[in-house]
Amino acid sequence: MAVALFAGCALYLYAALGFSFGTWSNPRAGFLPRIAGCVGVVLALGNLLRVWRARDTTSADLGLQPSRALAFLVILAGYAALLGRLGFLPATFGATLALLMVSRGMRGPAVTVGLAAAFSFGIWLLFSRALDLPLP
């Protein structure tokens, strides 16, 4: 699993290198994906080294975690597919709401919907207004 995580992060970083980075004062489309990709590769590499050094051969009871991980991947793939069709705010709100529901980290539907709306609107304000970057 650690190897798959590292490979996924490396593939993401490779794809992000196709976008223009710009400068720190004038970020372009590849600014955030490159930073996220680098952080992901470093964290995945650290996890891979930790798992390799542990060499624990006991089996782990993962319970529902693999199905939740698959649900996260499906939601993120759907988000990427729907981003251009629905627009930034509706797609981000829907994906955030779905991720919060799958993770079961929040209690109550009002808190979950409110957090998804606040996160989506906050990210929209950050990129469209503060950074003045075009969003889909």
N, C-alpha and C positions, 0 to 999 in steps of 0.2 A: 504494500500500500504506500509506503514511503517513496518507493521508486516511481510509482505512478503519479504521486503528488508532485515530485520533482520534475518528472517529464512533462506534466501538464503545465506547470509554471514556466518551464523553459520554452515550451511551445507558445505559450501566451506572450512571453517576452519577445520571442522571435517574430511573432505576428505584429507586435507593437512597434518593432523597429522599422516597419514599413511606413509609419506615419512621421510627419515632420515634428520635431521636438520644439523648435523655436528657441527662445531664450527665456531666462528666468523672469525678465520683465515683460516679455511678450510671448506667452505660451501658445503653442499650436496644438493640433489635434493629438499628437503623440506624447504630449507632456505628462499627463496623468497616467496613461497606460504604461509608459516606460518606467515611471517611478514605481507603480504598483507591481509591474513585472519583476523589477530588480529586487524589491522587498520580498515578493513571493519566492523567487529563486533562492535568495539568501536564507529565508526561513525554512524552506523545503530542504535545502542542503543541510542546514543545522539539524533538522528532524531526521534526515537520512543518516547522518553521522551518529546521532544519538541512538537510533534504532540499531545501527550496525555494531556499535560498541557494546550495547546491552546484551546482545546474543541470548536473549531469553527465549527458550524453545517451548514454553508452556502456551497452551492455546487460550485465547481470550474469548469471553462470552460478550459478543457485541450487541446482542438483543436486536432492537429495532434500528440501530444506528446505520447499517448499510442501506436500508430502505430510505431513511431520512437523507443520507448523503446523495442517493440517486435522485430523490425529489428535489434537492437543492440544485443539482446539475440540470435537471429538466426545467426548473423554473428560470435559471439563469440563461439557458439556451433559448427558452421562449421569450425572455426579456430582450435578448439581442435580436431575435427575429421580429418582434413586434415594435421595437423602438422606432423604426422608420415609418411604420404604418400608423401607429396610434399617436405618436408624438412623445416628447420627453415626460411631461407630467403624468399623463394617464398610465403609460407603461411603467414608469418608476413607482408610482403609487401601487399599481397592481402587483408588481414583482415584490416590493417591500412587504405588502400585506400578506402575500402568499408565503414568503420566507418567514415572516413572524409566526404565521399560523403553523407552518411545518415544524419550526423550532420549538414551539410551545413555551417560549420564554416569557411571554406576557400573559397576564391574567385578565380576562374580560374582553368582550368585543369592542367596547368603547375605547379602552386604552390602546388596543391593537390598531384600530382604525385611526385614532388620533395620532399615534406615533408614526404610522405609515404616512399620513398626510403631512405631518410636521417635517419628517425627514425629506420627503419628496419636494415640498415647497422650499425647504432650507437649501437643499442641493441646487434646485432651480435658481434661487436667488443668488447663490454663490457663483455659479457658472455664467448665468445670463446677465446678471446685473453687476456684481462685484468684479468678475474677471472679464466681462463683456465678450464672452465666447458664444458662438452660435450653437444652438442645440437642435437636435432633430425634432 
